[in-house]
Amino acid sequence: MVMQLEGCIDYLTVLYPHIDFLFLLDHLCGHDRQRNDGLNVVKMSKSFGGKQRSQRDTEIKQEDGYLSPS
């Protein structure tokens, strides 16, 4: 993320040298937010057999722009 921000700053300073930019970044951790029934590698069995979480159906919507722009 730091390298992407540096690249963004480089482009902006070349395109708009007369403007000062302020970047506000949110570094909240979203990785610890998981669904109760979601897959989690920590809770998976690492050997053959044993109890596994049940899989759930996946819903793919037929709407414009849901998976990619139409």
C-alpha positions as CSV (number, residue, x, y, z in Angstrom):
1,M,0.0,0.0,0.0
2,V,2.9,2.4,0.7
3,M,4.3,1.9,-2.7
4,Q,0.9,2.5,-4.3
5,L,0.6,5.7,-2.3
6,E,4.0,6.9,-3.3
7,G,3.2,6.3,-7.0
8,C,-0.1,8.2,-6.5
9,I,1.7,11.1,-4.9
10,D,4.3,11.2,-7.7
11,Y,1.6,11.4,-10.4
12,L,-0.4,14.0,-8.6
13,T,2.7,16.3,-8.0
14,V,3.6,16.1,-11.7
15,L,0.0,16.7,-12.9
16,Y,-0.9,19.4,-10.3
17,P,2.4,20.9,-8.9
18,H,0.5,24.0,-7.6
19,I,-1.8,21.9,-5.3
20,D,-1.0,20.5,-1.8
21,F,-2.6,17.1,-1.2
22,L,-3.7,15.6,2.1
23,F,-4.3,11.9,2.3
24,L,-6.5,10.4,5.0
25,L,-6.1,6.7,5.4
26,D,-8.2,4.3,7.4
27,H,-6.1,1.4,8.8
28,L,-8.9,-0.4,10.6
29,C,-8.4,-4.1,10.6
30,G,-11.1,-5.8,8.6
31,H,-9.4,-9.2,8.6
32,D,-10.8,-10.2,12.0
33,R,-14.3,-9.6,10.7
34,Q,-15.6,-13.0,9.5
35,R,-18.9,-14.6,9.0
36,N,-19.9,-17.1,11.7
37,D,-20.2,-19.8,9.2
38,G,-17.3,-18.6,7.0
39,L,-14.2,-20.6,6.1
40,N,-11.3,-20.0,8.5
41,V,-7.9,-21.7,7.9
42,V,-7.3,-21.8,11.7
43,K,-10.4,-23.9,12.3
44,M,-9.8,-26.3,9.3
45,S,-8.6,-29.8,9.8
46,K,-5.0,-30.3,8.6
47,S,-5.2,-34.0,8.3
48,F,-7.4,-36.7,6.7
49,G,-10.8,-37.2,8.2
50,G,-12.2,-35.4,11.2
51,K,-15.1,-33.0,11.5
52,Q,-15.3,-30.3,8.7
53,R,-17.5,-27.3,8.4
54,S,-20.5,-27.8,6.1
55,Q,-20.3,-25.9,2.9
56,R,-23.0,-23.4,2.0
57,D,-24.6,-22.5,-1.4
58,T,-23.2,-19.5,-3.3
59,E,-25.5,-17.0,-4.7
60,I,-24.5,-15.4,-8.0
61,K,-26.8,-12.6,-8.9
62,Q,-27.8,-11.9,-12.5
63,E,-27.5,-8.1,-12.3
64,D,-25.6,-5.6,-14.4
65,G,-22.3,-4.7,-12.8
66,Y,-22.5,-7.4,-10.1
67,L,-19.5,-9.4,-11.2
68,S,-18.2,-7.0,-13.9
69,P,-19.4,-4.1,-15.9
70,S,-21.7,-5.1,-18.8
